Amino acid sequence: MLKLRSSCLRSAAVLFSPAAQPRARLSTGSQQQHSTFYEFRTYCIRPDQNAAFLKLTNEKIHLRTAHSELIGYWSVEYGGLNQVFHIWKYDSYAKRAAVRAALAQDPTWLSDYSSKAMPMLTSQYNQVTYLVPWSHLKKPPQEGGVYELITLQMRPGGPAVWGEAFHAAVSARDAPGYGKLVGAFHNEFGPLNRVHSLWWFESADRRAELRRKAHTDPRVVAAVRNSVNYLDHQENKLMFPCSFSPLK
């Protein structure tokens, strides 16, 4: 009887030894390999000042781009009235801090733009994002057209939980050409577990046509059905690039 108990104890010791246990995954997904990040900024404009704000920005944006790189600047047509959305690129947080400090000391920027533009706004909102590891920022095949920004609020857990499903859903739409993917991003600051995909289309009608086709593609349907298991909510915006936007 004693021998049997000793054998059982030894078996239990092996079973519950560290080597026998599944190792906990400390990583939450693919690791960020570079310091470059993209600041998403959304401004809400007073309805009676929308045209004036866009005119002023068109005339004075060079004062801002002298300090840091503008990726794109859009006017939101559907999904948010009297809004503009813009993306700025920074190599580091120190660089962004230096840019903000320089702007605060730039008398021309302050007098010719900032002091005039701020009273036209009702709110400002920003998020810091990184390109997801499998995405690269791309230019559309031609100028003109419209952009769609799709924002997904995923359930808590990070890329280890929903990263593959998000990748599959974007790839299922991108690979067959149901839109041109400009970039896929994930939040670092702002709401966490939030991802974005930025798409380009020749026109709003072309976007609607491609979306109808995508809904009949079994690969897209399967990928989307899987990804919504991790989704809390989604927001779409259709946007027109401003004349001064680098991405047109």
C-alpha positions as CSV (number, residue, x, y, z in Angstrom):
1,M,0.0,0.0,0.0
2,L,2.9,2.3,0.8
3,K,4.5,1.6,-2.5
4,L,1.3,2.4,-4.3
5,R,1.0,5.7,-2.5
6,S,4.6,6.6,-3.3
7,S,4.0,5.8,-7.0
8,C,0.9,7.9,-7.1
9,L,2.8,10.8,-5.4
10,R,5.6,10.5,-7.9
11,S,3.1,10.5,-10.8
12,A,1.4,13.5,-9.4
13,A,4.7,15.3,-9.0
14,V,5.5,14.7,-12.6
15,L,2.1,15.8,-13.8
16,F,2.2,19.0,-11.9
17,S,5.8,19.8,-12.4
18,P,6.6,23.1,-14.2
19,A,7.9,21.2,-17.2
20,A,4.6,19.4,-17.6
21,Q,2.5,22.5,-17.4
22,P,1.6,24.6,-20.4
23,R,3.7,27.7,-20.4
24,A,1.8,30.9,-20.1
25,R,2.0,33.2,-23.1
26,L,3.3,36.5,-21.9
27,S,3.1,38.2,-25.3
28,T,-0.2,39.7,-26.3
29,G,0.6,39.6,-30.0
30,S,3.1,40.6,-32.6
31,Q,5.6,43.1,-31.1
32,Q,6.1,46.6,-32.3
33,Q,9.4,46.7,-34.1
34,H,9.8,50.4,-34.7
35,S,9.1,53.7,-33.0
36,T,7.2,55.5,-35.8
37,F,3.6,56.2,-34.9
38,Y,0.6,58.0,-36.4
39,E,-1.6,60.5,-34.6
40,F,-5.2,60.4,-35.7
41,R,-6.9,63.8,-35.1
42,T,-10.6,64.5,-35.5
43,Y,-12.0,68.0,-35.3
44,C,-15.7,68.8,-35.1
45,I,-16.5,72.2,-36.7
46,R,-19.3,74.6,-35.9
47,P,-21.8,74.0,-38.8
48,D,-21.8,77.7,-39.8
49,Q,-18.0,77.7,-39.9
50,N,-17.3,74.5,-41.9
51,A,-16.5,76.3,-45.2
52,A,-14.5,79.0,-43.5
53,F,-12.4,76.5,-41.6
54,L,-11.6,74.5,-44.7
55,K,-10.7,77.6,-46.6
56,L,-8.4,78.9,-43.8
57,T,-6.7,75.5,-43.4
58,N,-6.1,75.2,-47.2
59,E,-4.4,78.6,-47.1
60,K,-2.3,78.1,-44.0
61,I,-1.6,74.4,-43.7
62,H,1.9,75.0,-44.9
63,L,2.6,76.7,-41.5
64,R,1.8,73.4,-39.8
65,T,3.5,71.0,-42.3
66,A,6.7,73.0,-41.9
67,H,7.0,71.3,-38.5
68,S,6.0,67.6,-39.1
69,E,4.8,65.3,-41.8
70,L,1.1,65.2,-42.8
71,I,-0.1,61.9,-44.2
72,G,-3.6,62.9,-45.1
73,Y,-6.4,65.4,-44.4
74,W,-10.0,64.6,-45.2
75,S,-13.5,66.1,-44.9
76,V,-16.0,63.6,-43.5
77,E,-19.0,63.2,-45.8
78,Y,-20.9,60.3,-44.2
79,G,-20.6,59.0,-40.6
80,G,-20.0,62.4,-39.1
81,L,-21.1,65.9,-40.3
82,N,-18.9,68.9,-40.0
83,Q,-15.8,66.9,-39.2
84,V,-12.3,66.7,-40.5
85,F,-9.9,63.8,-40.0
86,H,-6.2,64.0,-40.4
87,I,-3.1,61.8,-39.8
88,W,0.3,63.0,-38.7
89,K,3.5,60.9,-38.7
90,Y,6.1,61.0,-35.9
91,D,9.3,59.1,-35.5
92,S,9.2,59.3,-31.7
93,Y,7.3,60.8,-28.8
94,A,10.2,63.2,-28.2
95,K,9.9,64.4,-31.8
96,R,6.2,65.1,-31.3
97,A,6.8,66.9,-28.1
98,A,9.4,69.1,-29.8
99,V,6.9,69.8,-32.6
100,R,4.2,70.9,-30.2
101,A,6.7,73.1,-28.3
102,A,7.8,74.7,-31.5
103,L,4.2,75.4,-32.6
104,A,3.5,77.0,-29.3
105,Q,6.4,79.4,-29.9
106,D,5.6,80.1,-33.6
107,P,4.1,83.6,-33.8
108,T,2.9,83.2,-37.4
109,W,1.2,79.9,-36.7
110,L,-0.5,81.3,-33.6
111,S,-1.6,84.6,-35.2
112,D,-2.5,83.5,-38.8
113,Y,-4.0,80.1,-38.1
114,S,-4.5,78.8,-34.5
115,S,-6.1,81.9,-33.1
116,K,-8.6,82.0,-36.0
117,A,-9.3,78.3,-36.3
118,M,-9.9,77.3,-32.7
119,P,-13.1,79.4,-32.3
120,M,-14.5,77.6,-35.3
121,L,-14.3,74.2,-33.6
122,T,-16.6,72.6,-31.0
123,S,-14.2,69.7,-30.1
124,Q,-10.9,68.0,-30.9
125,Y,-10.0,64.4,-30.4
126,N,-6.8,62.5,-30.9
127,Q,-5.6,58.9,-30.8
128,V,-2.0,57.5,-31.2
129,T,-1.8,54.5,-33.5
130,Y,0.8,52.2,-34.9
131,L,0.6,50.3,-38.2
132,V,-0.1,46.7,-37.4
133,P,3.0,44.5,-38.1
134,W,1.6,43.0,-41.3
135,S,0.5,46.3,-42.8
136,H,2.4,49.0,-44.7
137,L,1.2,52.5,-45.6
138,K,0.3,52.6,-49.3
139,K,-0.7,55.2,-51.7
140,P,-3.8,54.7,-53.9
141,P,-3.3,53.8,-57.5
142,Q,-4.5,57.3,-58.6
143,E,-5.5,60.6,-57.3
144,G,-9.2,61.4,-56.7
145,G,-11.8,59.1,-55.2
146,V,-13.0,58.6,-51.7
147,Y,-11.6,57.0,-48.5
148,E,-13.4,54.9,-46.0
149,L,-12.2,54.7,-42.4
150,I,-13.4,51.6,-40.6
151,T,-12.9,51.6,-36.8
152,L,-13.5,48.4,-34.8
153,Q,-13.7,48.3,-31.1
154,M,-12.6,44.8,-30.3
155,R,-13.2,42.9,-27.0
156,P,-10.5,43.1,-24.3
157,G,-7.6,40.8,-24.6
158,G,-5.4,42.4,-27.3
159,P,-4.1,40.9,-30.6
160,A,-3.4,37.5,-28.9
161,V,-7.2,37.2,-28.7
162,W,-8.5,38.8,-31.9
163,G,-5.4,39.7,-34.0
164,E,-5.6,36.7,-36.4
165,A,-9.4,37.2,-36.9
166,F,-8.9,40.9,-37.7
167,H,-6.0,40.2,-40.1
168,A,-8.1,37.5,-41.9
169,A,-11.1,39.8,-42.2
170,V,-9.0,42.6,-43.8
171,S,-7.1,40.3,-46.1
172,A,-10.3,38.6,-47.3
173,R,-11.4,42.0,-48.5
174,D,-8.1,43.4,-49.7
175,A,-6.7,40.4,-51.7
176,P,-9.6,40.1,-54.1
177,G,-9.7,43.9,-54.7
178,Y,-12.8,44.8,-52.8
179,G,-11.2,48.2,-52.1
180,K,-7.5,49.3,-51.9
181,L,-6.1,49.0,-48.4
182,V,-4.1,52.1,-47.5
183,G,-3.2,51.0,-44.0
184,A,-4.3,49.0,-40.9
185,F,-3.6,50.5,-37.5
186,H,-4.1,49.7,-33.8
187,N,-4.4,52.1,-30.9
188,E,-1.7,52.8,-28.4
189,F,-3.5,55.8,-26.8
190,G,-7.2,56.4,-26.8
191,P,-9.6,53.5,-26.4
192,L,-7.6,50.3,-26.2
193,N,-8.4,47.2,-28.3
194,R,-9.3,49.5,-31.1
195,V,-8.2,48.9,-34.7
196,H,-8.7,50.9,-37.9
197,S,-8.5,50.1,-41.6
198,L,-8.2,52.9,-44.2
199,W,-9.5,52.1,-47.7
200,W,-9.5,53.9,-51.0
201,F,-12.2,53.7,-53.7
202,E,-12.6,55.3,-57.1
203,S,-16.0,56.7,-56.0
204,A,-18.7,56.3,-53.4
205,D,-20.8,54.3,-56.0
206,R,-17.8,52.1,-56.7
207,R,-17.4,51.4,-53.0
208,A,-21.1,50.4,-52.8
209,E,-20.7,48.1,-55.8
210,L,-17.7,46.4,-54.4
211,R,-19.3,46.0,-51.0
212,R,-22.3,44.2,-52.6
213,K,-19.9,41.8,-54.4
214,A,-17.9,41.2,-51.2
215,H,-21.1,40.1,-49.4
216,T,-21.5,37.3,-51.9
217,D,-17.9,36.0,-51.5
218,P,-17.8,33.0,-49.2
219,R,-14.2,33.9,-48.1
220,V,-15.3,37.3,-47.0
221,V,-18.4,36.1,-45.3
222,A,-16.5,33.4,-43.4
223,A,-13.8,35.8,-42.3
224,V,-16.3,38.5,-41.2
225,R,-18.4,36.0,-39.3
226,N,-15.3,34.8,-37.4
227,S,-14.1,38.3,-36.6
228,V,-17.5,39.6,-35.2
229,N,-17.1,37.1,-32.4
230,Y,-14.5,39.5,-31.0
231,L,-16.2,42.7,-31.9
232,D,-18.0,45.1,-29.6
233,H,-19.0,47.8,-32.1
234,Q,-18.0,49.3,-35.5
235,E,-17.9,52.8,-37.0
236,N,-17.5,53.7,-40.7
237,K,-16.7,57.1,-42.2
238,L,-16.7,58.0,-45.8
239,M,-14.3,60.9,-46.5
240,F,-13.2,63.1,-49.3
241,P,-9.5,64.2,-49.3
242,C,-8.9,67.9,-49.1
243,S,-7.0,69.6,-51.9
244,F,-3.9,70.0,-49.8
245,S,-3.9,66.4,-48.5
246,P,-0.8,64.3,-49.5
247,L,-3.1,61.3,-49.8
248,K,-5.6,62.2,-52.5
